[in-house]
């Protein structure tokens, strides 16, 4: 699957401290409130407004894939995909975030440190964020307690990373799963650091489509 947007100079990375262990493997119809933000925004629109969180990214990578599965089934399947299901993407994530359980779902990961839950629409969308020095192996990710901290983060020498996944209605009753990652490098050192992880950015961006979204579509079509 080809990306639906181009990359601009900079990069994104998955890194940070230990995350939660996976709960029972199910594909829940609703959305929980586990971990991460102390408060968050409930989305009202089908297409989330990502610009309100990060309007001028140094890098934007986006993927979209359609399926005959219903929107609800596709969303439930996307929530059930774990790191093992995504194969190479899962291995990359676990390499950058040591200690994650292989059967941890991406949905759970995005709701807990080092990520923060920013906004969600039950059954349609989930938006999370992360800030810090994404290029360092020291896992330097300040803990955010509220989405507004992510929105206003401006510490020089760091980066903001936005992760968004949502469902779109497609033609002829089909559904589409979309995923977008945005990165903003802050300050000169931030731009230098983000540029240093460009090879990892390319690998991660491609694997979101070929492994992550593909796994969700396969699971949705099996049901």
BELGI-V234801 format. One record per run of one state. SS is the DSSP state (~ for helix, > for strand, _ for the rest). FROM is the first residue (numbers start at 0). LEN is the number of residues. If there is no record, write none. Layout:
[[SS:FROM:LEN] [SS:FROM:LEN]]
//
This chain:
[[_:0:40] [>:40:2] [_:42:7] [~:49:3] [_:52:6] [>:58:9] [_:67:3] [~:70:10] [_:80:1] [>:81:1] [_:82:5] [~:87:9] [_:96:8] [>:104:1] [~:105:4] [_:109:6] [>:115:6] [_:121:3] [>:124:9] [_:133:6] [>:139:1] [_:140:6] [~:146:6] [_:152:5] [>:157:12] [_:169:1] [~:170:3] [_:173:1] [>:174:12] [~:186:10] [_:196:1] [~:197:25] [_:222:1]]
//
